[in-house]
Each structure stands twice: as structure tokens, then as C-alpha cells.
Amino acid sequence: MIGGNAGPILGATDGSARVAVGVALLAAVGSLAVAVAIAIWGIVKPRPFGTITADEIANYTSDRLLNEPDIWRVHLRSLHGLETATRQAEEDGDIAAQAIARALVAFQSGLVFSLISLGTLIVELI
């Protein structure tokens, strides 16, 4: 919204106020662009998931495992796979949470810079 009105906003100021408003607007646009980029690449970006494959799960229905005399081996194998999958899901969740926190800081910075530019404009016009 402010970016679309940058021309009139800058035209309403002169001298050092104009420079301050221009820098604040530029910083706001940069911060908001960083917020969007972090949100897209840090949260939505697909990550490889290779802890348990479909072939591994299919092994649990094979004759070799179904006829296993020591069934505890099958349980240990499946528990190990679940542990690995859970750890990877936790890591992916932590990465997404960190990306959200960084995007929030960048977004708030953009809002602060927008307020600085508007405040400077208001002070200059009064």
C-alpha cells in the first residue's frame, strides 16, 4: 500500500526528510520481501524424507519377517524406523518454527520502517 504511494509520499517532502522517508520506505520494502522469501523457502520448501521407505514397510509383510521366530527383531526394526522418522519430523518442525520466527522479525521490521516513513511524513507536513 505504501509502495504504491511512494511517489506522492516522497513528493510531499524535501531535503533530509525526503531522504529519511526514502530510506525508510526502501528498508520497509526490503524487510517485507525478506519476510515473504523466508516464509516461502524456509517453511514450504520440501525436504527429503528418507528415513523409512515404502520398500522398508513392505518388508514387514514379507514371508521372511512374518515367519521370523524371534518376533522381537521385527518390533525392534519397526521401532527404530519410527524413532528415525519421529526425529526427522521434529527437526523439520524446528526448522519451520525458526523460519516463522525469522519471517516475523522481518515482517515487523518492515512495519516499523513503514511507520517511520509515515511519521516522518506527518511531522514534515505539520
KOLBAZA-69568 format. One record per residue: residue in one letter; residue number from 1; x, y, z of N, C-alpha, C, O, CB in turn. Coordinates in pm, whole numbers. Glycine has a CB too. Example, Ala and Ser with C-alpha at 12.3 -4.5 7.8 and 13.67 -1.06 7.14 Angstrom:
// KOLBAZA-69568
A;1;1319;-569;780;1230;-450;780;1320;-330;780;1424;-332;846;1131;-447;905;
S;2;1285;-225;708;1367;-106;714;1290;3;787;1341;114;804;1408;-60;572;
//
This chain:
// KOLBAZA-69568
M;1;82;-117;0;0;0;0;88;125;0;64;219;-76;-94;-1;120;
I;2;188;125;85;276;241;92;362;247;-35;388;356;-86;365;235;218;
G;3;407;131;-84;491;128;-204;422;191;-323;487;260;-403;529;-13;-237;
G;4;292;170;-337;217;228;-446;206;379;-434;186;449;-533;80;167;-453;
N;5;218;429;-313;209;573;-288;345;635;-261;352;747;-210;117;600;-171;
A;6;452;567;-293;587;616;-264;614;748;-336;674;839;-278;692;512;-304;
G;7;571;759;-460;594;883;-535;530;1003;-468;599;1102;-442;539;868;-676;
P;8;400;998;-439;337;1112;-371;395;1137;-231;406;1252;-188;188;1090;-360;
I;9;431;1030;-161;488;1047;-28;622;1119;-37;647;1214;37;505;911;43;
L;10;706;1074;-130;837;1140;-146;821;1282;-201;900;1370;-167;926;1057;-239;
G;11;722;1303;-285;699;1436;-342;652;1537;-238;666;1658;-258;599;1428;-453;
A;12;594;1487;-128;543;1578;-24;652;1623;72;626;1706;159;432;1510;55;
T;13;772;1572;58;881;1607;150;1000;1661;72;1011;1640;-48;925;1485;233;
D;14;1089;1734;143;1212;1782;80;1329;1760;175;1311;1733;293;1201;1932;43;
G;15;1446;1772;119;1570;1769;198;1592;1640;274;1574;1530;223;1571;1882;293;
S;16;1633;1658;400;1668;1541;481;1546;1456;514;1559;1335;530;1735;1586;611;
A;17;1428;1516;524;1306;1439;549;1277;1346;432;1235;1232;449;1186;1533;573;
R;18;1300;1399;312;1278;1316;193;1373;1197;192;1333;1085;158;1296;1400;64;
V;19;1499;1221;229;1597;1112;235;1555;1010;342;1561;889;318;1739;1167;267;
A;20;1511;1059;458;1469;970;566;1350;886;525;1345;765;550;1436;1050;692;
V;21;1252;950;461;1133;877;415;1173;776;307;1126;662;309;1026;976;360;
G;22;1259;816;214;1302;724;108;1376;604;162;1352;491;118;1390;797;10;
V;23;1467;627;256;1542;516;316;1448;424;394;1459;302;385;1653;569;409;
A;24;1355;484;470;1260;403;548;1170;320;456;1143;203;484;1174;493;639;
L;25;1124;381;346;1041;305;252;1119;192;187;1068;81;171;985;399;144;
L;26;1243;220;150;1327;117;88;1354;4;188;1349;-114;151;1459;179;39;
A;27;1382;39;312;1406;-63;415;1279;-144;441;1285;-265;464;1455;3;545;
A;28;1163;-77;438;1035;-147;458;1011;-249;348;975;-363;375;919;-47;464;
V;29;1032;-207;225;1012;-299;112;1109;-417;122;1070;-532;101;1032;-224;-23;
G;30;1236;-387;154;1334;-495;169;1298;-591;280;1307;-713;262;1471;-437;195;
S;31;1257;-537;394;1221;-622;508;1100;-710;476;1098;-828;509;1192;-537;631;
L;32;1000;-651;412;880;-729;378;911;-835;272;854;-944;275;768;-636;329;
A;33;1000;-803;179;1040;-902;79;1116;-1017;144;1098;-1133;108;1126;-837;-31;
V;34;1201;-984;240;1275;-1089;314;1177;-1176;391;1193;-1298;395;1378;-1025;411;
A;35;1076;-1117;452;976;-1194;527;905;-1294;436;886;-1410;473;873;-1100;591;
V;36;867;-1249;318;798;-1339;224;894;-1449;177;855;-1566;170;745;-1259;101;
A;37;1017;-1413;146;1115;-1512;99;1141;-1617;206;1145;-1737;176;1247;-1443;59;
I;38;1159;-1575;329;1184;-1670;437;1063;-1760;456;1077;-1881;475;1218;-1596;568;
A;39;945;-1701;451;823;-1781;468;810;-1887;360;769;-1999;387;701;-1691;469;
I;40;844;-1850;238;830;-1945;128;940;-2051;131;912;-2171;129;832;-1872;-6;
W;41;1066;-2006;137;1177;-2101;127;1205;-2174;258;1255;-2286;256;1300;-2030;83;
G;42;1174;-2112;369;1205;-2175;497;1098;-2267;549;1127;-2357;628;1232;-2071;597;
I;43;975;-2245;508;866;-2323;564;808;-2420;462;788;-2538;492;757;-2232;615;
V;44;783;-2372;342;713;-2452;242;807;-2543;165;765;-2643;107;640;-2362;146;
K;45;936;-2509;164;1033;-2585;85;1032;-2733;123;1053;-2767;239;1174;-2526;104;
P;46;1007;-2820;27;1008;-2963;59;1148;-3011;95;1248;-2967;37;953;-3045;-60;
R;47;1152;-3100;190;1279;-3157;234;1277;-3306;207;1172;-3370;211;1305;-3127;385;
P;48;1394;-3362;179;1397;-3507;155;1358;-3583;281;1394;-3546;392;1537;-3551;108;
F;49;1285;-3689;260;1242;-3773;371;1282;-3915;337;1214;-3983;260;1087;-3762;397;
G;50;1392;-3958;393;1443;-4089;355;1461;-4184;471;1538;-4279;460;1571;-4073;286;
T;51;1393;-4162;581;1415;-4249;696;1347;-4384;679;1407;-4488;707;1365;-4183;822;
I;52;1223;-4383;634;1152;-4509;611;1094;-4503;469;1020;-4411;435;1038;-4534;718;
T;53;1129;-4600;390;1078;-4602;253;960;-4698;244;936;-4778;334;1190;-4643;154;
A;54;888;-4688;135;776;-4780;112;827;-4924;102;758;-5017;144;699;-4742;-15;
D;55;947;-4942;47;1003;-5077;37;1031;-5135;176;1012;-5254;200;1133;-5076;-46;
E;56;1076;-5051;266;1102;-5096;403;973;-5141;470;970;-5244;537;1168;-4985;485;
I;57;868;-5064;452;739;-5102;511;687;-5230;448;628;-5314;516;636;-4987;495;
A;58;708;-5244;319;663;-5367;250;735;-5490;304;680;-5600;300;686;-5355;99;
N;59;857;-5472;355;929;-5586;413;856;-5647;531;873;-5766;558;1068;-5543;455;
Y;60;776;-5569;602;706;-5621;719;598;-5723;681;553;-5799;767;643;-5506;796;
T;61;557;-5725;556;458;-5824;512;522;-5940;437;453;-6028;386;353;-5758;424;
S;62;654;-5939;431;723;-6047;359;724;-6175;442;713;-6172;565;868;-6006;323;
D;63;738;-6286;373;742;-6416;443;859;-6423;540;850;-6485;646;752;-6531;341;
R;64;968;-6360;502;1087;-6364;589;1056;-6305;727;1094;-6363;829;1204;-6287;524;
L;65;987;-6191;730;955;-6130;859;833;-6193;925;827;-6202;1047;932;-5983;842;
L;66;736;-6236;845;618;-6300;904;651;-6433;970;586;-6474;1067;510;-6320;798;
N;67;751;-6501;917;790;-6631;972;908;-6620;1069;965;-6722;1108;825;-6727;860;
E;68;943;-6500;1107;1056;-6478;1197;1026;-6542;1334;926;-6508;1397;1085;-6325;1213;
P;69;1111;-6634;1379;1085;-6698;1508;1105;-6602;1626;1038;-6613;1728;1176;-6821;1524;
D;70;1197;-6509;1611;1220;-6410;1717;1151;-6279;1676;1213;-6190;1619;1375;-6388;1741;
I;71;1022;-6271;1707;941;-6158;1662;991;-6024;1718;963;-5918;1662;796;-6179;1702;
W;72;1064;-6029;1827;1118;-5906;1886;1209;-5833;1789;1222;-5710;1795;1194;-5937;2015;
R;73;1274;-5908;1698;1359;-5843;1598;1278;-5754;1504;1321;-5645;1465;1435;-5950;1516;
V;74;1160;-5803;1470;1072;-5724;1384;1028;-5598;1458;1026;-5489;1400;949;-5808;1340;
H;75;993;-5614;1586;950;-5498;1665;1062;-5396;1679;1039;-5276;1668;902;-5544;1804;
L;76;1183;-5444;1704;1296;-5352;1717;1321;-5278;1586;1350;-5158;1586;1422;-5429;1758;
R;77;1309;-5349;1478;1331;-5287;1348;1226;-5178;1322;1260;-5069;1275;1326;-5393;1236;
S;78;1101;-5207;1352;996;-5107;1330;1008;-4991;1428;984;-4876;1390;857;-5172;1343;
L;79;1046;-5018;1552;1065;-4911;1649;1182;-4821;1609;1176;-4699;1627;1089;-4969;1789;
H;80;1286;-4879;1557;1400;-4800;1510;1357;-4708;1395;1395;-4591;1391;1516;-4893;1465;
G;81;1279;-4761;1304;1229;-4680;1192;1139;-4568;1240;1146;-4456;1190;1155;-4768;1093;
L;82;1053;-4597;1337;964;-4493;1392;1044;-4385;1465;1012;-4267;1456;862;-4556;1488;
E;83;1147;-4426;1537;1232;-4329;1606;1298;-4235;1505;1299;-4113;1523;1338;-4401;1691;
T;84;1353;-4292;1401;1421;-4212;1299;1322;-4116;1232;1354;-3999;1210;1487;-4303;1194;
A;85;1203;-4164;1199;1103;-4079;1135;1057;-3968;1229;1037;-3854;1187;982;-4164;1091;
T;86;1042;-4001;1356;1000;-3901;1454;1106;-3793;1471;1073;-3675;1478;969;-3967;1588;
R;87;1232;-3833;1479;1341;-3735;1492;1345;-3642;1371;1363;-3521;1386;1476;-3806;1507;
Q;88;1328;-3698;1252;1331;-3614;1132;1211;-3519;1130;1225;-3403;1091;1333;-3701;1006;
A;89;1094;-3566;1172;976;-3479;1177;997;-3366;1278;957;-3253;1254;850;-3561;1214;
E;90;1060;-3398;1391;1089;-3295;1491;1187;-3191;1434;1167;-3071;1452;1148;-3360;1619;
E;91;1290;-3237;1366;1387;-3144;1306;1320;-3055;1202;1346;-2935;1197;1503;-3222;1241;
D;92;1234;-3113;1118;1163;-3034;1017;1072;-2931;1084;1061;-2817;1038;1081;-3126;925;
G;93;1006;-2972;1193;921;-2879;1267;1002;-2766;1329;958;-2651;1328;845;-2952;1376;
D;94;1120;-2798;1382;1207;-2695;1440;1254;-2597;1333;1258;-2476;1356;1328;-2760;1509;
I;95;1290;-2649;1215;1334;-2563;1105;1220;-2470;1063;1243;-2351;1040;1381;-2648;984;
A;96;1098;-2523;1054;984;-2440;1016;956;-2334;1123;924;-2220;1090;858;-2527;994;
A;97;967;-2371;1250;944;-2275;1359;1048;-2163;1355;1014;-2047;1378;947;-2346;1496;
Q;98;1173;-2197;1328;1277;-2094;1319;1251;-2002;1199;1272;-1881;1209;1416;-2160;1307;
A;99;1206;-2059;1089;1177;-1977;970;1060;-1882;999;1061;-1767;956;1144;-2067;849;
I;100;960;-1931;1070;846;-1846;1106;892;-1732;1195;850;-1617;1176;736;-1928;1176;
A;101;977;-1762;1292;1028;-1657;1382;1108;-1553;1304;1093;-1433;1329;1115;-1719;1493;
R;102;1193;-1597;1212;1272;-1502;1132;1182;-1419;1040;1203;-1299;1025;1377;-1576;1049;
A;103;1083;-1483;979;991;-1411;891;912;-1308;971;884;-1199;921;896;-1509;820;
L;104;875;-1342;1093;801;-1249;1178;885;-1126;1212;836;-1014;1208;755;-1318;1306;
V;105;1013;-1147;1244;1103;-1035;1273;1117;-946;1150;1112;-823;1161;1242;-1086;1319;
A;106;1135;-1006;1033;1149;-928;910;1020;-851;880;1024;-736;837;1185;-1019;792;
F;107;906;-916;901;777;-851;877;758;-733;972;715;-626;931;662;-952;892;
Q;108;789;-754;1101;776;-646;1198;871;-531;1167;837;-414;1186;801;-698;1339;
S;109;991;-564;1119;1085;-459;1079;1027;-377;964;1039;-255;962;1221;-520;1038;
G;110;967;-444;869;904;-373;757;793;-280;804;779;-169;754;848;-472;656;
L;111;714;-327;901;608;-241;954;666;-121;1029;614;-10;1018;518;-322;1047;
V;112;773;-143;1105;838;-33;1177;892;70;1079;873;190;1099;951;-86;1267;
F;113;958;24;974;1010;118;874;897;193;804;911;311;771;1096;43;771;
S;114;785;126;781;670;194;722;618;302;815;585;412;772;557;92;690;
L;115;611;270;944;565;369;1042;663;486;1052;622;601;1069;547;304;1179;
I;116;792;457;1043;892;565;1045;872;658;927;877;780;941;1035;507;1043;
S;117;848;600;809;828;685;691;701;768;704;699;886;669;822;600;564;
L;118;595;706;754;470;781;771;484;887;880;433;998;866;355;686;804;
G;119;552;853;989;574;950;1096;656;1069;1049;625;1183;1081;644;884;1213;
T;120;760;1041;971;842;1149;915;759;1237;823;771;1359;825;963;1091;839;
L;121;675;1175;743;588;1250;652;493;1339;730;475;1457;697;508;1153;562;
I;122;432;1284;834;336;1362;913;407;1479;981;357;1592;980;268;1271;1020;
V;123;525;1453;1041;600;1560;1106;639;1667;1004;632;1786;1034;725;1504;1176;
E;124;680;1626;887;722;1721;783;604;1805;734;621;1924;705;784;1646;664;
L;125;487;1746;725;372;1820;675;309;1911;779;237;2004;744;269;1723;624;
I;126;334;1885;905;275;1968;1012;355;2089;1030;323;2172;1115;265;1894;1142;
//
